[in-house]
Amino acid sequence: MTAPPEYTLTRICSVEYTKKMESVFEIIAEPNRRAILSLLVSSQQSVGEIERQLRMSQPTVSKHLRVLREAGSWNPRWTRSAVSIG
């Protein structure tokens, strides 16, 4: 009986793809970011609304929104008073 071949993720996917996915997992591993994403998926929110609903400070919310925006995997839409995910 022949053993099944062993595969590594880099043999199945390109190294670039694997690194991008690692980055995505690192970003969404943070519970506060997942909570913010959950709010934004359901509706447009102002930073103040996110602060109140998640009981976070404005600098904390802004930091997490910046990380999500810089990740490039999400396309937040900003207005003068609110953010949403497009």
DRENDO-862759 format. One record per atom (N, C-alpha, C): x negated, z, y negated. Coordinates in steps of 0.02 Angstrom, whole numbers, padded with zeros to 5 digits, always signed. Layout:
// residues N
XZY...
END
This chain:
// residues 86
-00042+00000+00059+00000+00000+00000-00044+00000-00062-00031-00044-00107-00071-00051-00167-00041-00008-00223-00086+00027-00257-00064+00069-00313-00042+00024-00371+00010+00045-00407+00031+00005-00465-00024+00003-00518-00028-00051-00555-00080-00055-00606-00070-00003-00660-00124+00021-00688-00120+00069-00742-00122+00032-00808-00079+00051-00853-00077+00020-00919-00089+00073-00972-00122+00052-01023-00128+00095-01081-00089+00062-01137-00070+00101-01185-00030+00075-01240-00066+00018-01276-00132+00022-01281-00169-00031-01316-00170-00096-01277-00158-00094-01212-00154-00157-01174-00085-00189-01182-00035-00149-01195+00033-00174-01203+00044-00196-01275+00019-00157-01322+00030-00171-01394-00037-00180-01428-00036-00215-01483-00098-00223-01522-00119-00156-01551-00182-00150-01564-00208-00088-01594-00176-00076-01662-00166-00129-01701-00136-00122-01767-00065-00094-01761-00026-00121-01714+00043-00097-01704+00042-00024-01683-00003-00006-01637-00007+00063-01613-00024+00110-01670-00070+00091-01713-00088+00134-01770-00029+00141-01819+00007+00087-01831+00065+00091-01875+00117+00138-01846+00130+00133-01782+00179+00176-01749+00157+00249-01751+00093+00262-01742+00067+00330-01747+00083+00358-01816+00073+00317-01867+00086+00338-01936+00160+00354-01945+00204+00312-01919+00276+00324-01925+00294+00390-01891+00268+00401-01831+00284+00463-01795+00259+00524-01833+00200+00519-01863+00173+00575-01902+00219+00590-01961+00244+00538-01992+00286+00547-02051+00353+00578-02033+00385+00553-01981+00451+00580-01963+00448+00643-01921+00387+00663-01902+00380+00726-01865+00395+00786-01911+00389+00776-01976+00401+00830-02024+00477+00841-02031+00501+00900-02014+00574+00913-02014+00608+00901-02082+00574+00918-02137+00605+00907-02203+00615+00833-02217+00568+00791-02195+00575+00719-02206+00633+00692-02165+00640+00715-02104+00697+00693-02062+00763+00714-02095+00765+00774-02123+00826+00798-02156+00842+00754-02217+00791+00737-02256+00801+00694-02315+00826+00626-02292+00795+00598-02241+00817+00532-02215+00890+00535-02192+00909+00589-02159+00978+00596-02136+01027+00595-02194+01009+00629-02248+01053+00629-02307+01057+00559-02337+01001+00525-02342+00999+00460-02375+01031+00405-02334+01032+00413-02269+01065+00364-02226+01140+00366-02237+01166+00425-02249+01239+00432-02257+01263+00413-02327+01222+00426-02378+01244+00409-02446+01186+00415-02495+01196+00384-02553+01148+00389-02607+01148+00461-02632+01090+00488-02648+01084+00557-02670+01037+00561-02730+01050+00607-02774+01001+00621-02827+00951+00671-02798+00894+00675-02830+00844+00725-02808+00874+00794-02812+00913+00808-02864+00946+00873-02872+00994+00888-02815+01031+00837-02793+01077+00847-02736+01038+00862-02673+00983+00827-02663+00942+00840-02604+00914+00911-02607+00890+00931-02666+00865+01000-02676+00917+01051-02655+00978+01043-02682+01031+01092-02668+01051+01093-02595+01061+01034-02566+01085+01031-02497+01034+01057-02447+00970+01044-02460+00918+01064-02413+00880+01126-02435+00899+01153-02493+00868+01214-02520+00792+01207-02525+00772+01152-02557+00701+01138-02569+00690+01135-02644+00629+01146-02665+00612+01139-02736+00606+01064-02753+00612+01049-02818+00607+00980-02840+00538+00950-02823+00482+00987-02833+00417+00957-02814+00412+00942-02739+00442+00984-02698+00440+00972-02625+00480+00910-02607+00540+00903-02635+00581+00844-02622+00544+00781-02645+00516+00784-02705+00480+00726-02733+00420+00707-02689+00385+00757-02665+00327+00744-02622+00348+00707-02558+00401+00731-02527+00424+00700-02465+00451+00630-02477+00486+00620-02533+00510+00553-02550+00451+00505-02563+00398+00530-02594+00339+00490-02606+00306+00469-02540+00299+00517-02493+00270+00502-02428+00311+00449-02392+00376+00456-02393+00420+00407-02360+00413+00339-02393+00411+00337-02459+00405+00273-02495+00338+00240-02479+00284+00279-02481+00217+00251-02469+00208+00229-02397+00247+00256-02351+00242+00237-02280+00261+00164-02271+00305+00139-02314+00325+00069-02311+00374+00053-02256+00391+00100-02214+00439+00087-02161+00510+00093-02185+00519+00127-02242+00585+00135-02272+00584+00101-02339+00639+00075-02359+00643+00040-02423+00691+00077-02469+00667+00132-02500+00711+00169-02544+00727+00129-02607+00789+00135-02629+00809+00104-02692+00820+00160-02742+00785+00155-02798+00789+00205-02850+00831+00180-02908+00875+00223-02931+00909+00210-02994+00885+00264-03043+00913+00265-03101+00891+00317-03149+00905+00387-03123+00956+00394-03081+00976+00461-03062+00979+00474-02987+00967+00422-02946+00976+00433-02874+00931+00389-02833+00927+00406-02769+00887+00367-02721+00932+00353-02660+00923+00295-02631+00959+00278-02569+00911+00237-02526+00929+00228-02464+00889+00188-02418+00922+00121-02410+00882+00068-02419+00909+00000-02412+00889-00033-02348
END
